[in-house]
Amino acid sequence: QVQLVESGGGSVQTGGSVRLSCVASEYSYSSRCMAWFRQAPGKEREGVGMIYIASGRTYYADSAKGRFAISRDHAENTVSLQMNSLKPEDTAMYYCASDCLFPIGIPYADLWNKTQYYNTWGQGTQVTVSS
């Protein structure tokens, strides 16, 4: 089973930038899609963005569009999340997820941000944005 390890979290001021990385232990069919989720205290885990590795197609939450960008590095089995113009409401534990299994016939755009479709998760990395 693929293992995921996140890194790059930390504390930053409003308007700052952070780059998170997620390294997969191997590139396999399980890691064909890799997503970022986040969870703030007392809130449900929510999708931030997802990349389909083979095509590079990306999906983003409305809160992330225009500020966050997901990229992939095939050689390093790594997916990164570049976060710019950070706001205090971006403060959360950020998780990398993979091993997606989506129902057939439903657009990925309607599914990528649902936690139940991912079977492998990293341990998370904390991002704190201060005002």
N, C-alpha and C positions, 0 to 999 in steps of 0.2 A: 504494500500500500504506500502511495506517495505520502511523504511527510513535508510539511510546510513550516518554514521558519521566517518570521517577520523581524525586521529591524528598522531603525531610523527614527523612532518616535522621540519625543522630547517636549520641552517647553519653549514656547515662542510667543511673541507679542502680537497683538492684533495687526493684521496687514503683512505679517511675515510669511515665510515659506518653510515647508518641511517636505522631505522626500522619503517615502517609505519603500522598503524593498521586501519582496517575498521570494524566497529561494525554495524551489521544489527539489526533493531529493533525487528525482529523475524526471525525464520527460517521457510521458506515456500517454496512452489514450485518456487516462484519468485526469491528466493535467491539461487537456485540450482547451479547457476554459478555466480562467482564474478570475476571481472576483475579490473586491474589497468591501467589507461591511464595517460598520461601527456601532458601538453601543455606549451610550452615556448613562450615568447612574440613574436608576429608576425608569429607564426607557427601554423600549424594545430594540433589538438589533435591526439595523436598517442598511439597505444596500447603498453603496457609494458609487461603484462602477464595476464593470466586468469587461474582460477582453477575451475574444475567442482567438486562441493562439495561432491557429493555422492561417486565418484570414486577416488577423489584426483588427477585426471589427470590434468596436467598443460601444458600450452602453453606459449612460451616466444618470444618476439621480438629478432631479431639477436643481437641487441645492449645490450640486457639484459642477454643473455645466458652466463652462467659461472660466472656472477657477482651478479645477483638478484635471489631471491628464494621466491616463494609464498607458504604459509602454511595456514592451517585452524584449527580452534579450535571449534569443534561442540558445546561444552558445553557453550561457551561464544558467539556463533554466530559471531565469529571474523575471519577475514582473514588478514594475515600480509604480508607485502612485506619487506623482508630483502635485503637491497642494500649495497653491498660491493664494494671496489675499485672504489669509485665514481670519476667522472670526471666533469670538468666544464660544458660539454655539457649535463650532466644529470640535470642541473638546470632547474626547471620547476615547475608548479603547478601540483600536482599529485591528480588524481581523482579516486575514487572507483566507480564501476558501477555494476549493477545487473539487474535482471528481463530481462534476455536475451530471445530473440525469434529468433532462427535461421531457415532459410529455410531448409526444409527436403531434404535429398539426397545430400547435399554438406558437405564435411568434415569440422569439426569444425576448423581444422588447417587453413582453407581458410577464415574463417568468424570471428573468435574470436576478431580480432583487428579492426573491423569495428564498429564505434560508433552508426550507425543506428540500430544495433541489440540489444541495451541496452535501457531500458525504465526508469531506476531509477539511479540517480547519487547523489553522495555526494557533499558537498560544496567545497571540495578540501583542500589540505594542501601543503604549499610551501616548496620546498627543494632548497637550494642554495649551490652550490659547488664552493668554491673559489680556485684559483690557488696559 
